[in-house]
Amino acid sequence: MRVDTFDFELPADRIATRPAEPRDAARLLCVDGAGVRTHHAFADLPRLLEPGDILVVNDTRVVPVRMNGQSAGAAVEVTAVGCEGGRLWRVLARPARKLKPGQSISLPGDLAAAVVSREANGAVILDVDMTREEFLAHLECHGAMPLPPYIRRHADERDHSDYQTIFALNAGAIAAPTAGLHFTERLLEALAAAGIGRVSLTLHVGPGTFMPVRTDMTRDHEMQGEWGEISPKAAARINAVRQSGGRIIAVGTTTVRLLESAVDDSGVVHPYRGDTTLFITPGHRFRAIDALITNFHLPRSTLFMLVCAFLGTGIMKRAYCEAIARGYRFYSYGDACLLASERPC
């Protein structure tokens, strides 16, 4: 498919720069497989789901991986995206084109990192002269939350909590699984009281989720791998809910991608541990999920392509058009959708 099929216009004032307060006060647009749209608050979720349904959430925790430094007298922004083994880390650097092998970058906390190489895709390999555990601890002390570029401000102390879900447990993400940002303890209690279950998996959000699609055709875009895990216990519980007639409600596109990577043709979810490069576009046959909770996504993004694959490009474009007209807030700190493939919300 052509990538421009997934384009739409979004006014700049629809981009949220802070989350709703409280988090479950965010708005929720409910869309079903027939394209019927209804409008709610996120706190209404317990009455929109059914007893016996189960929410599958991503328990990855965002690491404050962004640091501002200096190299050869110029400012450099570094975002660590993954350990390459030993003291070597893959980073996204701005500007990267001026960095050369052997060059030193001075980073917060008196850290001097050496440029090892620059890759064709723009990533830079740094020697940070620390073990993986030491560097992660250094980032926790001196790094900033890696807010997406459409939030045009520097991350502050508030973002250290705002840009972390209530489910965050396993450190490793460089971006938040933002559908989970809307949940509160109060809402979780209400969901449990309504007979709606919850189970966790882990997918460490990396560049694969948010990197722009720069090709003209979707078939030419290559997803970068992201590490995930579904435990045997979690897989067994998901399968038991399916067998009993309950719905599998994925919280976030990252959860969808991992579940769809682990499911077989009969709809059974298997334990999973490793990278996934699954790129979901229209034509994909969903086997693992019945509904999806997700935020509003960027045009031409792999995330918008995924929701179009789930309910149809026409349905999702009309839903986004209505959301824009009604003043919904978009992107990471914005409002949410509940997308149900069959039964109306």
PEUR-V351872 format. One line per field, one symbol per residue. ss: DSSP state (H for helix, E for strand, - for the rest). phi: phi as a letter, one per 40 degrees, with the letter a starting at -180 (. if undefined). psi: psi as a letter, one per 30 degrees, with the letter a starting at -180 (. if undefined). A space follows every 10 residues. Layout:
ss = ???
phi = ???
psi = ???
This chain:
ss = -EHHHH---- -HHHE----- --HHH-EEEE EE----EEEE EHHHHHHH-- ---EEEEE-E EE---EEEEE E--EEEEEEE EEEEE--EEE EEEE------ ---EEEE--- EEEEEEEE-- --EEEEE--- -HHHHHHHHH HH-E------ ------HHHH HH-------E EEE----HHH HH--HHHHHH HHH---EEEE EEE---HHHH ------EHHH -----EEEEE -HHHHHHHHH HHH----EEE E-HHHHHHHH HHE-----E- -EEEEE---- ---------- EEEEE----- -HHHHHHHHH H-HHHHHHHH HHHHH----E -----EEEEE -----
phi = .ccccbcacb cdccccbacc bcdccdcbcb bbccgcbbba ccccddcccb dgcbcbbccc bccccbbbbb afgbcbbbbc bicchgccbc bcbbcccccb dgccbcbdgf bbbbccabcc cgcbcbccfa cdcccccccd cbcbcccccc ccaccbcccc bccbcccdbb cicbaccccc cccbddcccc ccccgbcaab bbbccbddcb cccbccbccc cbcccbcaab cdcccccccc ccccgcccbc chcccdcccc cbccccgccb daaicbbcbc bdhcccbbbb aabaccbccg cccccccccc bhcccccccc ccccccgccb gdcccbbbbb cbccc
psi = lkeffgllkj kfffjkflll klegflljkk klffgkklkl leffeefflk kflkkjljgk kkkigkkkak khglkkkkjk fkkgkbgkkk lkkkkfffkl kfkkkkllgh kjkkkelklf gflkkkjfhl leeeeeeeee efllkiklff jilkkaeeff eehklffkej kflglkifff ffkleeeeee eefggklklk lkjjkafeef kljglfkeff kjkkkkklkj leeeeeeeee eeffglkjjk jlfeeeeeef ffkaffgkkl kkjalkgkjk lkfkjkfflf lkkllklkkg lfeeeeeeee fkeeeeeeee eeeeegglkl aegaalkjjk edkl.
